[in-house]
Amino acid sequence: MNGVILPPERGFPFHLIAESKCGCKWIKWVNTVELSDDKHFLGYWEQRGFANTADRDESFFG
């Protein structure tokens, strides 16, 4: 991050950034990976009203 080793509070050892998506789609501190083919699945933020697509050029809330 800016030429410095990524600190733990920023997601060490890596932080996955989806540049075209809102920050709620960025990933820190991966513990597990769960795959689903259910197109209606709602993640943590989507259950709280955030848009599922989270495209930066769309409305922030679903």
C-alpha positions in Angstrom: 0.0 0.0 0.0 1.7 3.1 -1.2 5.1 1.4 -1.1 4.7 0.2 2.5 3.8 -3.4 3.7 0.1 -3.7 4.2 -0.7 -3.3 7.9 -3.1 -5.7 9.7 -5.8 -3.0 10.0 -5.8 -2.7 6.2 -6.2 -6.5 5.6 -2.6 -7.9 5.7 -1.5 -10.0 3.9 -3.7 -8.8 1.1 -6.7 -6.6 0.4 -8.8 -7.4 -2.7 -10.0 -4.2 -4.4 -12.8 -4.2 -7.0 -12.1 -0.8 -8.6 -15.5 -0.4 -10.2 -17.5 -1.4 -7.1 -18.3 0.4 -3.9 -16.1 -0.3 -0.9 -18.6 -2.7 0.7 -17.5 -5.2 -2.1 -13.8 -4.9 -1.3 -12.4 -7.8 0.8 -10.2 -7.8 3.9 -9.3 -10.6 6.4 -10.5 -13.6 4.4 -11.2 -16.5 6.7 -13.3 -18.7 4.5 -14.7 -18.8 0.9 -18.2 -19.9 0.3 -19.5 -20.4 -3.3 -23.1 -20.3 -4.3 -25.0 -20.5 -7.6 -28.0 -18.9 -5.9 -28.5 -15.6 -7.7 -30.7 -14.3 -4.9 -28.1 -14.9 -2.2 -27.6 -11.8 0.0 -24.3 -11.2 1.6 -23.6 -9.3 4.9 -24.0 -5.8 3.4 -26.8 -6.7 1.0 -28.9 -8.0 4.0 -28.5 -4.5 5.4 -29.9 -2.8 2.3 -26.9 -2.1 0.1 -27.3 -2.8 -3.6 -26.1 -6.3 -4.6 -24.2 -5.0 -7.7 -22.6 -2.1 -5.8 -21.6 -0.5 -9.1 -20.2 3.0 -8.3 -22.3 4.6 -11.1 -25.6 3.3 -9.6 -27.6 4.0 -6.4 -25.7 3.0 -3.3 -28.7 1.4 -1.7 -30.8 -1.4 -3.4 
